[in-house]
């Protein structure tokens, strides 16, 4: 459409018409985190990726078992997606873990889901 107007002379100039798209147009992450792709998996942050690698080591040495990622828990009005869920080998208890920054820990939506997880399912989220 802009090219047609240029050809007709109704527009004198159009800056950046042939410029390739830049990262400036790319949507910035909400909390300045960078997604990490590793071994076919996508992690929402480098902190979440590093924690998963730590958990893999703990799994290898037998301190935890049954490691899972992105486990969905159905709550009454929404779903909660846990970053990591595993069994603590010492206690035999399931651990639901979420990797959070100080900013995201304070978000009202997260705090509400955290409370709902305990009230509805009796699960306390371990924040890392």
C-alpha positions as CSV (number, residue, x, y, z in Angstrom):
1,X,0.0,0.0,0.0
2,X,2.8,2.4,0.9
3,X,4.7,1.4,-2.2
4,X,1.6,2.2,-4.4
5,X,1.4,5.7,-2.8
6,X,5.1,6.2,-3.5
7,X,4.6,5.2,-7.1
8,X,1.6,7.6,-7.5
9,X,3.5,10.4,-5.9
10,X,1.0,10.9,-3.1
11,X,3.8,10.1,-0.6
12,X,7.1,11.8,-1.2
13,X,9.3,9.5,1.1
14,X,8.9,6.6,3.4
15,X,11.8,5.9,5.7
16,X,12.7,2.4,6.5
17,X,10.5,0.9,3.8
18,X,13.2,-1.6,2.7
19,X,15.0,-1.9,6.1
20,X,15.0,-5.4,7.6
21,X,13.0,-5.8,10.8
22,X,15.1,-5.1,13.9
23,X,15.0,-6.4,17.5
24,X,13.5,-3.0,18.5
25,X,10.2,-4.3,17.2
26,X,10.5,-7.5,19.2
27,X,8.3,-7.6,22.3
28,X,10.4,-7.3,25.5
29,X,10.0,-9.8,28.2
30,X,7.7,-8.7,31.0
31,X,10.5,-9.0,33.7
32,X,13.6,-8.6,31.5
33,X,14.2,-12.3,31.6
34,X,15.6,-14.2,28.6
35,X,14.1,-17.4,27.5
36,X,16.6,-20.3,27.3
37,X,16.3,-23.3,24.9
38,X,18.2,-26.4,25.9
39,X,17.7,-30.0,24.9
40,X,14.4,-29.3,23.2
41,X,13.0,-27.5,26.3
42,X,12.3,-23.8,26.7
43,X,12.9,-22.2,30.1
44,X,11.3,-18.8,30.9
45,X,14.6,-17.5,32.5
46,X,18.2,-18.4,32.9
47,X,17.5,-18.8,36.6
48,X,14.9,-21.5,35.9
49,X,17.3,-23.2,33.5
50,X,20.1,-23.2,36.0
51,X,17.8,-24.7,38.7
52,X,16.7,-27.4,36.4
53,X,20.3,-28.4,35.7
54,X,21.0,-28.5,39.5
55,X,17.9,-30.7,39.9
56,X,19.3,-33.0,37.2
57,X,22.5,-33.4,39.2
58,X,20.4,-34.2,42.4
59,X,18.4,-36.7,40.4
60,X,21.6,-38.4,39.1
61,X,23.1,-38.8,42.6
62,X,19.7,-40.1,44.0
63,X,18.8,-37.2,46.3
64,X,15.5,-36.6,44.4
65,X,13.3,-38.7,42.1
66,X,10.6,-38.4,39.5
67,X,11.7,-35.0,38.3
68,X,9.0,-33.3,36.1
69,X,8.7,-29.8,34.6
70,X,5.7,-27.5,34.0
71,X,3.2,-29.6,36.0
72,X,-0.3,-28.2,35.8
73,X,-2.5,-28.1,38.9
74,X,-6.2,-27.4,38.4
75,X,-7.5,-24.9,41.0
76,X,-11.1,-23.8,41.4
77,X,-10.8,-20.6,39.2
78,X,-7.5,-21.0,37.4
79,X,-4.6,-23.3,36.7
80,X,-1.2,-23.2,38.4
81,X,1.8,-24.4,36.5
82,X,4.7,-25.4,38.7
83,X,8.2,-25.1,37.3
84,X,9.5,-28.3,38.8
85,X,8.0,-31.2,40.8
86,X,10.0,-34.0,42.3
87,X,10.1,-36.5,45.2
88,X,12.6,-35.8,48.0
89,X,14.4,-39.1,48.5
90,X,15.0,-38.4,52.2
91,X,11.4,-37.7,53.1
92,X,9.5,-39.4,50.3
93,X,7.4,-36.2,49.9
94,X,6.5,-34.5,46.7
95,X,8.1,-31.0,46.3
96,X,6.4,-28.4,44.1
97,X,9.0,-25.8,43.2
98,X,8.7,-22.4,41.5
99,X,11.7,-20.3,40.4
100,X,10.8,-16.7,41.2
101,X,12.5,-13.4,41.3
102,X,11.8,-10.9,44.1
103,X,9.6,-9.0,41.7
104,X,7.4,-11.9,40.7
105,X,7.1,-13.2,44.3
106,X,5.2,-10.0,45.1
107,X,2.8,-10.1,42.3
108,X,-0.8,-10.4,43.5
109,X,-1.7,-13.1,41.0
110,X,1.2,-15.3,42.1
111,X,0.5,-14.7,45.8
112,X,-3.2,-15.6,45.3
113,X,-2.3,-18.8,43.4
114,X,0.2,-19.7,46.1
115,X,-2.5,-19.4,48.7
116,X,-5.0,-21.3,46.6
117,X,-2.5,-24.2,46.2
118,X,-2.3,-24.6,49.9
119,X,-6.0,-24.0,50.7
120,X,-7.4,-26.3,47.9
121,X,-4.7,-28.9,47.5
122,X,-2.7,-28.7,50.7
123,X,0.5,-28.0,48.7
124,X,3.1,-25.5,49.8
125,X,5.2,-24.1,47.0
126,X,8.9,-24.1,47.5
127,X,10.2,-20.8,46.1
128,X,13.7,-20.8,44.7
